[in-house]
């Protein structure tokens, strides 16, 4: 089957806290472009936002004050990141968190993201794999047999696992519903549905898709 012939970019930020509205800033970014079921390009960088790194963040991520002080400035990283993402569909695990930081940091520079749509792998997992003990990225990936190649809570490592999770979801949909191709637009639609409505929607979608292909 064909997975993501239309590109989708998996994004992960490390940050100083949970809310840009409360003054929290990004410290590291990883953006991985998925095409045809594999990562084809990546943009990874530490980021200097002139922010203080709380000690608990250093303990969690290993990102120190000196690391971000020596990193490229946000005024350089954000335009490069936005250019990398372009108009492709954007994805993240708990996507609203990463998107709000992307919008906030871009807004500080009078810029705006131009991604076409947003896909949340956390919401997708809850709808497609009900009954899991946990949907946190580390626990969920372990339950699905996806392994971290390096330490969790670093942007590139988390984005790599997120990308593998998204590809796993697409292949699961293809196998379960007999679809030769899974596009980001389908994931966007599933994201918007309640869990109870997903099976019927996917059956109808796959039937229409396969009928069109047969004509």
DRENFIDO-771289 format. One record per residue: y, z, x of N, C-alpha, C in turn; residue in one letter. Coordinates in steps of 0.05 Angstrom, whole numbers, plus 32768, in hexadecimal, padded with zeros to 4 digits. Each point is the difference from the previous one (the first is absolute). Layout:
<atoms>
YZXYZXYZXa
...
</atoms>
This chain:
<atoms>
7FE880008011801880007FEF801980008011x
80167FF87FF4801A7FFF800F801080187FF8x
800A800E8014801080187FFB801C7FFC800Bx
801480037FEE801C8000800880087FE68010x
7FFB7FE97FF4800B7FE8800C801E80008000x
800B800F7FEC801D800680008003801A800Fx
801280018014800180188011800980197FF1x
7FF68017800A8009801A7FF7800480128018x
8015800F80018007801080177FFB801E7FFAx
7FEF800C80107FFA801D7FFD8014800F8011x
800F80127FF48015800F800E7FF9801E8001x
8007800C80177FFE801D80028017800B8011x
800E80147FF58015800E800F7FF6801C8007x
8008800980178001801D8006801D80097FFDx
800480177FF5801B80097FF98005801D8008x
801980097FFE8006801C80057FFB80127FE8x
7FFB7FF57FE97FFB800F7FE87FFA7FEE7FE9x
8003800A7FE87FF67FF27FE880157FF07FF1x
801A8005800680157FF47FEE80177FF58010x
80057FE67FFF80197FF6800D8019800A7FF2x
7FFE80067FE68017800B7FF28008801B800Ax
7FED800F800D8006801A800C80067FFD801Ex
80047FE8800980077FFC801C7FE97FFA8013x
7FE87FFE7FF67FE97FFA801180017FE3800Ax
7FF67FFB801880027FE6800D7FE57FF7800Ax
7FFD7FE780067FE87FF5800B7FFE8004801Ex
7FE98004800A7FFC8004801D7FEE7FEB800Cx
7FEF7FF37FF07FEE7FEB800A7FF87FEE7FE9x
7FFB7FE680067FF87FED7FEC7FEA7FEF800Ax
7FEE7FF87FEE7FEC7FEC80067FFE7FEE7FE7x
80027FE680047FFE7FEC7FEB7FEB7FEC8009x
7FEB7FFD7FF07FE97FEE80077FFE7FEA7FEAx
80017FE780097FFE7FEA7FED7FE27FF87FFDx
7FF780007FE77FE47FF97FFA7FFF7FE47FF4x
7FF17FEF800C7FFC7FE47FF57FE27FFA8003x
7FF47FF67FEA7FE57FF880027FEC80168006x
800680187FF87FEE801680048001800D801Cx
80157FFA800F8003800E801A801D80038008x
800580128011801B8005800A80077FEA8014x
80157FF17FFB80077FE98012801980068011x
801180127FF780188007800F8007801D7FFCx
800E800C80138009801B7FFC801B8005800Dx
800F80137FF480198009800B7FFE801F8001x
8002800B80187FFD801D80048016800A8013x
800D80167FF88015800B80118006801D7FF9x
800580108014800E801A7FFC801D7FF97FF9x
800E80137FF4801B7FFA7FF6801280188006x
80177FFA800C80158015800580157FFE7FEAx
7FFF80147FEE801380027FEA801480178006x
8001800980198011801780077FFA80187FEFx
7FE680047FFA7FF780157FEF7FF280168010x
800280187FF67FF18016800C7FE380007FF6x
7FED800280127FE480007FF87FF6801C7FFDx
7FFA80087FE77FF6801C7FFB7FE680058010x
7FFC801880087FE9800780107FE67FFA7FF1x
800080047FE57FE77FFC7FF17FF97FE27FFFx
80157FEF80027FFB7FE380017FF37FF8801Ax
800A800C80167FF47FFB801A7FE4800A8001x
7FFA80177FF47FE5800A7FFF7FEE7FEE7FF0x
800A7FF47FEA7FF07FEF7FEE7FFB7FE5800Cx
80157FF4800C7FFF7FE480087FFD7FFC801Fx
80098014800F80027FFD801D80197FF28009x
80127FF97FED80197FF38007801580158007x
80098000801880128014800A801D7FF77FFFx
801280138004801D7FF9800180067FEC8016x
7FF48004801780057FEE80177FF67FE37FF9x
7FEA7FFE7FF37FF57FE67FF980147FF07FEFx
800B800D7FEC80137FF17FEE801B7FFC800Ex
800880148010801A7FFD800F7FFF7FE78012x
7FE87FFA800B7FFD7FEA80127FF87FE67FF2x
7FFE80017FE67FF67FE97FF080177FED7FFAx
7FFA7FE77FF880157FED7FF8800F800B7FE8x
801A7FFA7FFE8010800B7FEA7FF97FF37FE5x
8005800E7FEB7FF97FF67FE580107FE77FFAx
80187FFD800A80107FE87FFB7FF37FE7800Bx
7FEE800380147FF17FE9800A7FE57FFD7FF2x
7FF380177FFB7FE57FFF7FF580007FF67FE3x
8012800A7FEF7FFF7FF97FE480047FE27FFAx
80147FF3800D80027FE37FFB7FE77FF18009x
7FF4800980167FE77FF3800A7FEA80047FECx
7FFE80187FF57FEB80077FEC80047FF07FE7x
80187FFF7FF680057FF07FE77FFA7FE38004x
80077FF680187FFA7FE480067FE17FFB8001x
7FF28013800B7FE37FFE80017FF380007FE4x
800980127FEF7FF580017FE580087FE87FF0x
80197FF78002800A7FE97FF27FFC80037FE2x
7FF67FEB7FF27FFD80017FE47FE280057FF8x
7FEF800780137FE480057FFA7FFE80197FEEx
7FE980027FF27FFA80187FF17FFD80178014x
800B80177FF87FFE801880117FEC80147FF5x
7FF1800E80117FED80147FF7800280188012x
7FF980177FF47FFE801980107FEE80137FEFx
7FF68015800D7FF180147FF3801480157FF6x
800280037FE68017800F7FF480197FF08005x
80017FE77FF680137FEC8007801D80087FF9x
8004800F7FEB801B80077FF8800E80118016x
7FF08010800F800B80108016800B7FEE8016x
7FF07FED800980097FEF801680167FED7FF7x
7FFE7FF67FE780157FEE7FF7801B800E7FFEx
800180197FF78019800D7FFE800D8005801Bx
7FF080058015800B8002801B800A7FE5800Ax
7FF17FEB7FFA80087FE58008801B7FF97FF4x
800380057FE680197FF97FF280178011800Ax
7FFA801A800580168012800980097FF9801Cx
7FEE7FFB801280087FF9801C800E7FE58001x
7FF67FED7FF0800D7FE67FFF801C80037FF4x
800380107FEB801A80047FF48015800C8013x
7FF7801180128012800C8014800D7FEA8011x
7FF27FE9800380097FEA8011800B7FE97FEFx
800480057FE6800A7FEC7FED7FEC7FE87FFFx
7FE7800680017FEB7FEC7FFE7FEF80067FE7x
7FEF7FED7FF97FEE80057FE97FE67FF28005x
7FE9800D7FF97FE67FF480037FFE7FE87FEDx
7FEF7FED80067FFD7FE87FEF7FE27FFB7FF9x
7FEF801580027FE47FFC7FF97FFE7FFA7FE2x
7FED7FEF7FF97FFD7FF67FE57FF580157FECx
7FEE8011800A7FF380137FEE7FF580178011x
7FF880167FF27FF68017800E7FE480077FF5x
7FED800580127FE580087FF97FFA801B800Cx
7FF680137FF07FF9801B80097FE280028002x
7FF6800380197FE3800280037FF5801B7FF6x
801280147FFE7FF7801A7FF47FFB7FFC7FE2x
80137FF47FF27FFC7FFB7FE37FE87FEE7FFBx
7FFD7FEB80107FE97FEE7FFD7FE6800F8003x
7FFF801180147FE7800F80057FF980137FE9x
8014800C7FF47FFB80117FE97FF57FF17FE8x
800A7FE77FFD7FF77FF07FEA7FE57FF38004x
7FFA7FF880197FE87FF180067FE88011800Ax
80068017800B7FEC8012800A8003801C7FF3x
7FFD80027FE68004801A7FF27FEC80148009x
8008801A80007FEE801580067FFE8008801Dx
80107FF4801180008008801C800B801D8003x
7FF580108012800A801B8004801D80018009x
80097FEC800F801C7FFF800A80087FE38004x
801A7FFB7FFB800B7FE58004801480008017x
80018015800F8010800080187FF37FEC8013x
80107FF280117FF67FEA800F7FE980078012x
80028017800E7FEB800880127FE680067FF2x
8001800F7FEA7FE880077FF17FF47FE87FF2x
80117FF07FF47FF77FE87FF17FF37FEC8012x
800C7FFB80177FF57FEC80137FE58009800Ax
7FFD801A80057FE6800B80097FEB7FFC7FEAx
800780057FE77FED7FFD7FEA7FF77FE37FFDx
80127FED80077FFA7FE47FFD7FF47FF3801Ax
7FFD801180147FF47FF6801980147FF28013x
801980067FFC80157FF48011800980158014x
7FFF7FF98019800580148016801B7FFC800Dx
800D8016800780187FFF80107FF87FF9801Dx
800E7FED800C7FFB7FF9801C800F80118013x
8015800D7FF6801080138011800980167FEDx
80118012800B800880187FF1800F7FF87FE6x
7FF9800F7FEA800F7FFD7FE7801C800B8003x
80117FF97FED801C80097FFF80117FF38017x
7FF77FE9800A80117FEE800F80017FE67FF0x
80177FF3800180057FEA7FEE7FEB7FE98003x
7FFB7FF880197FEE7FE980037FE380077FF7x
7FF7801880077FE580087FF87FFE80017FE1x
8013800C7FF37FFF80027FE380037FE57FF3x
80117FEE800B80037FE57FF57FE67FF08003x
7FF3800380177FE67FF280047FEC80087FEBx
7FFD801A7FFC7FED800A7FEC80097FF77FE4x
801A80017FFA800A7FF67FE77FF97FE37FFBx
80037FF080157FFA7FE37FFE7FE27FFC7FFBx
7FEF800F800E7FE37FFE7FFB7FF980097FE4x
800E80147FF67FFB80097FE480087FEA7FEDx
80167FF3800480097FEB7FEE7FED7FE98000x
7FF67FF880187FEC7FEB80017FE680087FF3x
7FF8801980037FE8800B7FF280047FFE7FE2x
801780077FF680067FFF7FE37FFD7FE37FF6x
800C7FED800F7FFF7FE47FF87FE47FF67FFFx
7FF0800680157FE47FF780007FF0800D7FEAx
800580197FFA7FF3800E7FEA80067FF27FE6x
80197FF87FFC80077FF27FE77FF27FE57FFFx
7FFF7FF280167FF37FE680017FE380027FF9x
7FF28013800C7FE380047FFB7FFB80097FE3x
801080137FF77FFB800C7FE680067FED7FE9x
80137FEE800480087FEF7FE97FFC7FE28006x
7FF17FFA80157FF87FE5800580187FED8006x
8014800B800D80177FEF80067FFF7FF6801Dx
80067FE680037FFF7FF4801A801980078010x
801580087FF2801A8005800E800E80177FF2x
800B80128011801080177FF6801C7FFD800Cx
801480007FEF801B7FFD80098010801A7FFDx
801580048010801180177FFD800B80047FE3x
80057FEA7FF2800A80037FE57FED800E7FEDx
7FE67FFD80057FED800F7FEF8002801E8006x
8003800780198002801D8007801A800B7FF4x
80157FF18000801980097FF37FFB80067FE3x
7FF27FEE7FF27FFB80047FE47FEE80187FFAx
7FEB800480117FEF80177FFC800F801A8005x
801280008013801080188006800F800A7FE7x
80087FED7FEF801180077FE97FF080097FE7x
7FE67FFE80027FEF80087FE97FF7801D8002x
7FFA800B7FE87FF2801A80007FE37FFB8008x
7FF38015800B7FE57FFD800A7FED7FF67FEAx
800480097FE77FEE7FF97FEA80017FE37FF9x
80177FF3800680037FE37FF97FF77FED8016x
7FFB800A80177FFA7FEF80177FE77FF07FFDx
7FE8800B7FF87FE87FF07FFF80027FE87FEDx
800B80057FE880037FEA7FED80137FEB800Ax
80168008800C80137FED800B7FF37FEF8016x
7FF1800C80117FF47FF180167FEA7FED7FF6x
7FF180087FEB7FEC7FEE7FF4800E7FE87FF5x
801580047FF1800F7FEA7FF4800D7FEE8015x
800B800C8014800D7FF180167FEC7FEF800Ex
7FE9800C80087FEC7FF1800F7FF47FE97FEFx
7FFC80057FE77FF57FEB7FEE80137FE97FFEx
801A80057FFD80147FEB7FFF80027FF1801Ax
7FFF800F801680027FF4801A7FE97FED8006x
7FE8800A7FFA7FE87FF180057FFD7FE77FEDx
800A80037FE880007FEA7FED80127FEA800Ax
80188008800A80137FED800A7FF57FF18018x
7FF2800F80117FF57FF480187FE97FEC7FF9x
7FF380057FEA7FE97FEF7FF8800A7FE57FF3x
801880007FF5800B7FE97FF380067FE98013x
</atoms>
